[in-house]
Amino acid sequence: MVKKMKKILVLFSALLSLGVFAEGEGKHEMHAFYFLNVTNPAVVVGAMDKFAASDCGKQLPADVGLMNERINGSAASTHFIIVSYEKMADFRKADALMQSCPEGATMLQEIGSGSDPVTQFAVIPAIEVGDWGKDSVFMKYDMSVSDEAAYGAAWTELMDANVADGTVTSSYGLNRIFLGNNDASHFVYIGATDFETLTANQATLTSSRAFTKFSRKVGKLRKVLNTSLIVPVKAWPKQ
């Protein structure tokens, strides 16, 4: 248990970054994901509620949230904690705060009693459009991308076409993984207000002429590794 708590403390303090609460486009400079296999969701939410209400939590220069990976293939995680920084300097401030305040250590211990750590990574948003804090469900595509600039240009062209015809009506983006090495180098996400809208829009998008053109352009640039359905659980915005 002591070893597990030390691992949680190190990972969380080193990787606080994304949010369920972005306001406008490009609010955050850095995002990170802390993936968990949650055995007791109420314990995890309760620990985060208590920390957010504490003096330490009120000083945290970041947005914090919890997401449920409702369907995620063979991945061992069930949820991820996400923390978003508006400025890179806020990461250093949050790290120092988490290392010094007892409320932070208590939260991590309580989270550890209701979950097990799986993996983690930090990302920088390459493309971020729309207020994804207003969406209630997301499709997330983990990928290995060989040419970000070319892929990003093709992805933007696809999204622009589908926004113009009303197929895409909510947030979407492309994130570059820069800390935490794994098979994926990037992921894209598309949000919606509800599951029915998300799936209907995805069916229309993937059958569109713009998607056929996009697929030809990126066929040799990226490999899709996994597709997951993400549902926000709760957000704790910066106070």
C-alpha positions as CSV (number, residue, x, y, z in Angstrom):
1,M,0.0,0.0,0.0
2,V,2.9,2.4,0.8
3,K,4.5,1.7,-2.5
4,K,1.2,2.2,-4.3
5,M,0.6,5.6,-2.5
6,K,4.1,6.8,-3.4
7,K,3.4,6.0,-7.1
8,I,0.1,7.8,-7.1
9,L,1.7,10.9,-5.5
10,V,4.6,11.0,-7.9
11,L,2.4,10.5,-11.0
12,F,-0.3,12.9,-9.9
13,S,2.0,15.7,-8.9
14,A,4.1,15.2,-12.0
15,L,1.1,15.1,-14.4
16,L,-1.5,17.6,-13.4
17,S,-3.2,18.7,-16.9
18,L,-7.1,18.7,-19.7
19,G,-10.5,19.6,-18.4
20,V,-14.2,19.0,-18.6
21,F,-14.6,22.8,-18.5
22,A,-12.8,24.5,-21.3
23,E,-14.3,27.9,-21.9
24,G,-13.9,29.0,-25.5
25,E,-11.2,27.8,-27.9
26,G,-7.6,27.1,-26.8
27,K,-8.0,27.9,-23.1
28,H,-5.3,25.5,-21.9
29,E,-1.7,25.3,-23.0
30,M,-1.1,21.8,-21.6
31,H,-3.3,18.8,-20.9
32,A,-2.5,15.5,-19.1
33,F,-4.3,12.3,-18.4
34,Y,-4.0,10.2,-15.3
35,F,-5.7,6.8,-16.0
36,L,-7.1,4.6,-13.3
37,N,-8.9,1.3,-12.9
38,V,-11.6,2.6,-10.5
39,T,-13.2,0.0,-8.1
40,N,-15.2,2.6,-6.1
41,P,-16.2,5.7,-8.0
42,A,-17.9,7.3,-5.0
43,V,-14.6,7.2,-3.0
44,V,-12.7,8.8,-5.9
45,V,-15.3,11.6,-6.4
46,G,-15.6,12.1,-2.7
47,A,-11.8,12.5,-2.3
48,M,-11.7,15.0,-5.1
49,D,-14.7,16.9,-3.7
50,K,-13.0,17.2,-0.3
51,F,-9.8,18.4,-1.8
52,A,-11.5,21.0,-4.0
53,A,-13.2,22.4,-0.9
54,S,-10.0,22.7,1.1
55,D,-7.7,25.7,1.3
56,C,-5.1,23.8,-0.7
57,G,-7.6,22.9,-3.4
58,K,-8.8,26.5,-3.7
59,Q,-5.2,27.5,-4.5
60,L,-4.7,24.9,-7.3
61,P,-4.0,26.8,-10.5
62,A,-5.7,24.3,-12.8
63,D,-9.0,22.8,-13.8
64,V,-9.6,19.3,-12.6
65,G,-12.0,16.7,-13.9
66,L,-12.9,13.0,-13.9
67,M,-13.9,11.2,-17.1
68,N,-15.4,7.7,-17.5
69,E,-14.1,5.5,-20.3
70,R,-17.5,3.9,-20.9
71,I,-16.1,1.8,-23.8
72,N,-12.4,1.6,-24.4
73,G,-11.5,-1.7,-26.0
74,S,-8.9,-3.7,-24.1
75,A,-7.5,-0.9,-22.0
76,A,-7.3,-1.7,-18.3
77,S,-8.4,1.8,-17.2
78,T,-12.0,2.7,-16.5
79,H,-11.6,6.4,-15.8
80,F,-9.0,9.2,-16.1
81,I,-8.4,12.2,-13.9
82,I,-7.7,15.2,-16.1
83,V,-6.1,18.5,-15.0
84,S,-5.7,21.5,-17.3
85,Y,-3.3,24.4,-17.2
86,E,-3.9,27.7,-18.8
87,K,-0.2,28.5,-18.7
88,M,2.9,26.2,-18.6
89,A,4.1,28.0,-15.5
90,D,1.0,26.9,-13.6
91,F,2.2,23.3,-13.8
92,R,5.3,24.2,-11.7
93,K,3.1,26.1,-9.2
94,A,0.6,23.2,-8.9
95,D,3.5,20.7,-8.4
96,A,5.0,22.7,-5.6
97,L,1.5,23.1,-4.0
98,M,0.8,19.4,-4.2
99,Q,4.1,18.5,-2.7
100,S,3.6,20.8,0.3
101,C,0.0,20.7,1.4
102,P,-1.4,17.7,3.5
103,E,-4.8,17.9,1.8
104,G,-3.1,16.9,-1.4
105,A,-1.5,13.8,0.1
106,T,-4.8,12.9,1.8
107,M,-6.7,13.1,-1.5
108,L,-4.2,10.9,-3.3
109,Q,-4.4,8.3,-0.5
110,E,-8.2,8.3,-0.6
111,I,-8.2,8.0,-4.4
112,G,-5.8,5.1,-4.1
113,S,-8.2,3.3,-1.8
114,G,-10.8,3.3,-4.5
115,S,-8.6,2.8,-7.6
116,D,-5.4,1.5,-9.1
117,P,-3.1,3.5,-11.3
118,V,-2.8,2.3,-14.9
119,T,-0.9,4.8,-17.1
120,Q,-0.5,8.5,-17.7
121,F,0.6,11.0,-20.4
122,A,0.6,14.8,-21.0
123,V,-0.4,16.5,-24.2
124,I,-0.3,19.8,-26.0
125,P,-3.3,20.8,-28.0
126,A,-2.5,21.1,-31.7
127,I,-6.1,21.9,-32.7
128,E,-8.8,22.8,-30.3
129,V,-12.2,24.1,-31.6
130,G,-15.4,24.7,-29.6
131,D,-16.2,24.6,-25.9
132,W,-15.9,20.9,-25.1
133,G,-17.0,21.7,-21.5
134,K,-20.5,21.9,-22.9
135,D,-20.4,18.4,-24.4
136,S,-21.6,15.4,-22.5
137,V,-20.0,12.6,-24.6
138,F,-17.0,12.2,-26.8
139,M,-15.4,9.8,-29.4
140,K,-11.7,9.6,-28.9
141,Y,-9.3,8.1,-31.5
142,D,-5.8,7.2,-30.4
143,M,-3.3,7.2,-33.3
144,S,0.3,7.0,-34.4
145,V,0.9,9.9,-36.7
146,S,4.1,10.3,-38.8
147,D,3.5,13.9,-40.1
148,E,1.5,16.1,-37.7
149,A,1.4,19.1,-40.1
150,A,0.0,17.1,-43.0
151,Y,-2.4,15.2,-40.9
152,G,-3.6,18.4,-39.1
153,A,-4.2,20.2,-42.4
154,A,-6.3,17.2,-43.7
155,W,-8.2,16.9,-40.4
156,T,-9.0,20.6,-40.4
157,E,-10.2,20.4,-44.0
158,L,-12.5,17.5,-43.0
159,M,-13.8,19.2,-40.0
160,D,-14.4,22.5,-41.8
161,A,-16.4,20.7,-44.5
162,N,-18.6,18.8,-41.9
163,V,-19.1,21.9,-39.8
164,A,-20.3,23.7,-42.9
165,D,-22.9,21.1,-43.7
166,G,-24.0,20.7,-40.1
167,T,-22.7,17.2,-39.5
168,V,-20.2,18.4,-36.8
169,T,-22.0,20.7,-34.3
170,S,-19.9,20.5,-31.1
171,S,-16.2,20.5,-30.1
172,Y,-13.3,18.7,-31.7
173,G,-9.6,18.7,-31.5
174,L,-6.2,17.1,-32.1
175,N,-3.7,16.6,-29.2
176,R,0.0,15.7,-29.4
177,I,1.3,13.4,-26.7
178,F,4.7,14.8,-25.5
179,L,5.2,13.1,-22.1
180,G,4.5,9.5,-21.3
181,N,5.7,7.3,-24.1
182,N,3.3,4.7,-25.5
183,D,2.2,3.5,-29.0
184,A,0.0,6.5,-29.6
185,S,1.6,9.9,-30.6
186,H,-1.7,11.8,-31.0
187,F,-5.4,11.5,-30.5
188,V,-8.4,13.3,-31.9
189,Y,-11.7,13.8,-30.3
190,I,-15.2,14.8,-31.4
191,G,-17.8,15.9,-28.8
192,A,-21.6,16.0,-28.8
193,T,-24.5,16.9,-26.5
194,D,-25.7,13.3,-26.3
195,F,-24.9,9.8,-27.4
196,E,-27.6,9.7,-30.1
197,T,-26.3,12.9,-31.7
198,L,-22.7,11.7,-31.5
199,T,-23.3,8.4,-33.2
200,A,-25.6,9.9,-35.9
201,N,-23.1,12.6,-36.7
202,Q,-20.3,10.1,-36.9
203,A,-22.2,7.9,-39.3
204,T,-22.8,10.8,-41.5
205,L,-19.2,12.1,-41.3
206,T,-17.6,8.7,-42.2
207,S,-19.9,8.3,-45.2
208,S,-19.3,11.8,-46.5
209,R,-17.3,12.7,-49.6
210,A,-15.1,14.8,-47.5
211,F,-14.2,11.8,-45.4
212,T,-13.3,9.7,-48.4
213,K,-10.9,12.5,-49.5
214,F,-9.5,12.8,-46.0
215,S,-8.9,9.0,-45.9
216,R,-6.9,9.1,-49.1
217,K,-4.7,11.9,-47.8
218,V,-3.9,10.4,-44.4
219,G,-3.9,6.7,-45.2
220,K,-0.1,6.5,-45.0
221,L,0.3,9.2,-42.3
222,R,-1.6,7.6,-39.4
223,K,-2.6,4.4,-37.9
224,V,-5.7,4.3,-35.6
225,L,-4.9,2.2,-32.5
226,N,-8.0,2.5,-30.5
227,T,-11.4,4.2,-30.4
228,S,-13.2,4.9,-27.1
229,L,-16.4,6.4,-25.8
230,I,-15.8,9.0,-23.1
231,V,-18.4,10.4,-20.7
232,P,-17.6,13.3,-18.2
233,V,-18.3,12.4,-14.5
234,K,-17.6,15.7,-12.7
235,A,-15.5,18.8,-13.1
236,W,-13.7,21.0,-10.5
237,P,-12.8,24.3,-12.2
238,K,-10.0,26.5,-11.0
239,Q,-11.3,28.7,-8.2
